[in-house]
Amino acid sequence: MALGIWAQSPPPPPGLAGPQMYAGLVITGQVGAIYQVLYTTNLQEAASWQVLTNITLPFSPYVLLDWDSPGSPKRFYQAIYNPDPARLVYIPAGSFTLGSPNSEPDRETDEGPQTQVFFTRAFFMSKTEVSQGDYLNVISNNPSFFTGNNSRPVEQVSWTDATNYCALLTARERQAGRIDYQWHYRLPTEAEWEYACRAGSTTRYSFGDDLTEIRLGNYAWFDANASSSPQTVASKIPNPWGLFDMHGNLWEWCADWYAAAYPGGPRTHPTGPQTGTYKVLRGGAYNSNRLLCRSANRHYASPTERLPNIGFRVVLAPVSP
């Protein structure tokens, strides 16, 4: 038996519609819109949702059956309005521990104190760092130092450049009717970034502790394998939620001002200090050592800084959390 979930347009993800005596769900929503159908066998684990299929809704309501369901263990389903499933990954609501424990090897002092973070709403994050082609498509110029391949991530963008890109992308997508006015593109908060990077993990990297450093090269472009330049996005293995280059390739701007310590205690949708001098950078880069690519590692720069090892990725989220 599966739980049917009624999809709504636009998101956030809908609530349970009640039990159905078949493997599938009923979708009600905007005809012609794209819905991403996900399933899990464990409703208690936010990181366990997997993509079953994408569907352009032909009529509403629409019954979708999962003919490949094994029957046991039981699958549960939800349908999420996703305006761009080729580029955006659904990040479920949930909670995690921000920062690293004192026992983590190579830990730095600004990675604590560990803080319990709660997200009451899901959001979307771009699968990759914004590429040079993506940037050109919105801004009509390419500021990058490493040109010649538009599938490389855009770099030499300041925090201000990145937020301007988000504003222009939001305006374009609203005008085209692909997103509702209650949603917008923006930079991830630092907490959102680490939550998405970890994807349910509590280890040094999203794929494990890797204390012998033999697996990092499968997931990241960093100083040991990147040949001193950023590489094509999505050319390494993604993390468990389908996000590429969360470790390495380019440092990524976050929305938050940098603070040398976390607040500690439980927090819901934290956004960092109200003012500051530097903006947060996350993830490490092509010229970073392996330790800087850890999930909890933090860096920062002036919001006007433009460097060839700094880029960004976007989230699509409600205007008000």
C-alpha positions in Angstrom: 0.0 0.0 0.0 1.3 3.4 -0.9 0.4 6.9 0.3 -1.0 9.1 -2.4 0.1 12.7 -2.3 -1.7 15.4 -4.1 0.7 17.7 -5.9 0.0 21.4 -6.0 1.3 24.2 -8.2 3.4 26.0 -7.4 5.3 24.2 -4.6 5.9 23.7 -1.6 5.4 19.9 -1.5 1.9 18.9 -0.8 0.4 17.0 2.1 -0.8 13.4 2.3 -4.1 12.8 0.6 -4.7 9.4 2.3 -3.9 5.8 1.7 -4.4 4.3 -1.8 -4.7 0.6 -2.6 -2.2 0.7 -5.4 1.4 1.7 -6.0 1.2 5.2 -7.2 -0.4 8.6 -6.5 -3.0 11.0 -7.8 -1.6 14.4 -9.0 -3.7 17.5 -9.1 -2.1 20.6 -10.4 -1.4 22.8 -13.4 -1.9 21.1 -16.7 1.3 21.3 -18.8 3.5 21.9 -15.8 6.4 19.6 -15.0 6.1 17.5 -11.8 8.9 15.4 -10.3 7.7 12.2 -8.8 9.7 10.9 -5.9 9.5 7.8 -3.7 10.9 6.4 -0.5 10.5 3.3 1.6 11.2 5.3 4.8 9.1 8.3 5.6 11.2 9.1 8.7 14.4 9.6 6.7 14.4 12.9 4.6 17.5 11.9 2.7 15.9 8.7 1.4 13.6 10.2 -1.3 14.6 9.2 -4.8 13.4 10.4 -8.2 11.0 8.0 -9.9 10.2 10.0 -13.0 9.4 13.5 -14.4 6.0 14.1 -15.9 4.4 16.9 -17.8 0.9 16.9 -16.4 -1.5 16.0 -19.3 -4.7 16.6 -17.3 -5.8 17.1 -13.7 -6.3 15.1 -11.6 -4.0 12.5 -13.1 -3.3 8.9 -11.7 0.3 7.8 -12.0 1.0 4.1 -11.3 4.4 2.7 -10.4 4.5 -0.5 -12.4 8.0 -1.3 -11.1 7.2 -1.1 -7.5 8.4 -4.3 -5.8 5.5 -4.4 -3.3 7.9 -5.0 -0.4 9.2 -2.9 1.1 6.3 -0.5 0.6 6.9 2.7 -1.4 5.6 6.1 -0.5 5.3 8.8 -3.1 5.1 12.6 -3.6 4.9 14.8 -6.6 6.7 18.1 -6.6 6.2 20.9 -9.0 9.7 21.4 -10.4 10.0 24.2 -13.0 13.4 22.9 -14.3 14.1 19.2 -13.3 17.1 19.1 -15.6 18.8 21.8 -13.4 17.1 21.8 -10.0 17.3 19.2 -7.2 14.5 18.9 -4.6 15.9 19.4 -1.1 13.5 18.1 1.5 12.5 19.7 4.7 14.3 18.3 7.7 17.0 18.9 10.2 20.7 18.4 10.6 23.7 19.4 12.7 25.6 22.3 11.3 29.4 22.3 11.9 31.8 19.6 12.9 32.4 17.8 16.2 35.5 18.5 18.1 36.8 15.0 17.3 36.7 15.5 13.5 40.2 15.3 12.0 41.5 18.6 10.5 38.6 20.6 12.1 39.0 24.4 12.3 37.8 26.5 15.2 35.1 28.4 13.2 33.2 25.1 12.5 31.4 25.2 15.8 29.8 25.1 18.2 27.6 22.5 16.5 24.1 23.8 16.0 20.9 21.9 15.4 19.2 23.4 12.4 15.6 22.9 11.3 14.1 23.5 7.8 10.3 23.5 7.9 10.0 23.9 4.1 11.6 22.2 1.2 13.5 24.1 -1.5 15.3 23.5 -4.7 19.1 23.8 -5.4 20.8 23.8 -8.7 22.5 20.5 -9.5 25.7 22.3 -10.5 27.6 25.5 -10.0 26.3 28.1 -12.4 28.1 27.5 -15.7 29.6 30.1 -18.0 26.8 29.2 -20.4 24.1 29.7 -17.8 25.6 33.1 -16.9 25.8 34.2 -20.5 22.2 33.2 -21.0 21.1 35.6 -18.2 23.7 38.3 -18.0 25.0 38.3 -21.7 28.7 38.5 -20.7 31.3 36.1 -19.3 33.6 37.5 -16.7 35.6 34.2 -16.3 39.4 33.9 -16.4 39.2 30.3 -17.7 37.2 30.7 -20.9 36.9 28.5 -24.0 34.4 26.0 -22.4 31.0 27.2 -21.4 30.4 24.1 -19.4 33.0 25.2 -16.9 31.6 27.1 -13.9 31.5 30.8 -14.2 34.1 32.5 -12.0 35.5 36.0 -11.2 32.0 36.9 -10.0 31.6 38.9 -6.9 28.8 38.3 -4.3 27.1 41.3 -5.8 27.3 39.8 -9.3 25.9 36.5 -8.0 22.9 38.1 -6.3 22.3 40.3 -9.4 22.2 37.1 -11.5 19.6 35.6 -9.1 17.4 38.7 -9.4 17.5 38.8 -13.2 16.8 35.0 -13.4 13.9 35.4 -11.0 12.4 38.2 -13.1 12.8 36.2 -16.4 11.3 33.0 -14.9 8.3 34.8 -13.4 7.6 36.6 -16.7 7.7 33.3 -18.5 5.3 31.8 -16.0 7.7 29.1 -14.8 7.7 30.2 -11.2 5.1 31.9 -9.0 5.7 35.3 -7.5 5.9 33.7 -4.1 9.2 32.0 -5.1 12.5 33.4 -6.1 16.1 32.4 -7.0 18.7 33.5 -4.5 22.0 32.3 -3.0 21.8 29.6 -0.4 22.2 30.4 3.2 25.2 28.8 4.8 23.0 26.4 6.7 21.1 25.4 3.5 24.4 24.9 1.7 25.8 22.5 4.4 22.5 20.7 4.7 22.4 20.1 1.0 26.1 19.2 0.9 25.8 16.6 3.7 22.6 15.1 2.2 21.9 13.2 5.4 25.6 12.4 6.2 27.5 13.3 9.3 30.9 12.5 8.0 33.8 14.6 6.8 32.6 14.4 3.3 29.1 13.6 1.9 30.4 10.1 0.9 32.2 9.2 4.1 35.1 10.2 6.3 37.7 9.1 3.7 40.5 9.3 6.2 42.9 7.7 3.7 41.9 10.2 1.1 41.4 7.6 -1.7 37.8 8.5 -2.7 37.8 12.3 -2.8 39.1 12.4 -6.4 36.0 10.6 -7.5 33.8 13.4 -6.2 35.9 16.6 -6.3 38.2 18.7 -8.5 40.9 19.9 -6.1 44.6 20.6 -6.1 45.6 17.0 -6.6 43.7 16.4 -9.8 42.3 19.6 -11.3 45.5 20.7 -13.3 45.2 24.2 -11.7 41.9 25.2 -13.3 38.2 24.6 -12.8 36.7 21.8 -14.7 33.4 21.0 -16.5 30.5 20.9 -14.1 28.9 17.6 -13.3 32.0 15.6 -14.4 32.4 13.9 -11.0 30.1 11.8 -8.9 27.3 13.7 -7.3 26.4 13.6 -3.6 23.5 11.4 -2.4 20.9 14.1 -3.3 22.3 14.5 -6.8 24.3 17.7 -6.4 27.6 17.9 -8.2 30.8 19.7 -7.1 29.8 20.4 -3.6 33.3 19.4 -2.8 35.9 21.3 -4.9 35.9 22.9 -8.4 35.0 26.5 -7.1 34.4 28.1 -3.8 30.7 29.0 -3.7 29.2 32.2 -2.4 26.5 31.9 0.3 24.0 34.6 1.3 25.3 35.0 4.9 27.7 37.4 6.4 30.6 35.5 8.0 30.8 35.0 11.8 33.8 33.2 13.4 31.4 31.0 15.4 27.9 29.5 15.1 25.2 30.4 17.6 24.7 26.9 19.0 21.5 25.5 20.3 18.4 24.8 18.0 17.8 27.2 15.2 15.1 27.3 12.4 16.1 28.7 9.0 19.2 30.5 10.4 20.6 33.3 8.2 23.8 34.3 10.0 24.6 37.8 11.4 22.7 40.8 10.2 25.9 42.7 9.2 29.5 42.0 8.6 32.6 42.6 6.5 32.9 39.3 4.7 30.5 36.9 3.0 30.7 33.1 3.5 32.3 30.8 0.9 31.9 27.1 0.9 33.1 23.9 -0.7 36.7 24.4 -1.7 38.1 24.9 -5.2 40.3 23.5 -7.9 43.4 24.9 -6.1 42.3 23.9 -2.6 43.8 21.1 -0.6 41.7 18.1 0.5 41.0 19.5 4.0 39.3 22.6 2.6 36.8 20.4 0.7 35.3 18.9 3.8 31.5 19.4 4.3 32.0 21.6 7.4 34.9 23.7 6.2 34.3 27.5 5.9 36.0 30.3 4.1 35.1 34.0 3.4 35.8 37.0 1.2 34.7 40.6 0.7 31.4 40.7 -1.3 33.2 42.8 -3.9 36.0 40.2 -4.5 36.3 38.7 -7.9 38.7 35.7 -8.1 39.1 32.8 -10.6 38.4 30.2 -7.9 35.1 31.7 -6.7 31.7 30.9 -8.3 28.2 30.1 -7.0 25.1 28.0 -7.3 21.5 29.0 -6.7 18.4 27.9 -4.8 14.8 28.3 -5.7 12.9 28.9 -2.5 9.8 30.7 -1.0 10.2 34.4 -0.7 9.4 34.1 3.0 10.7 31.0 4.9 
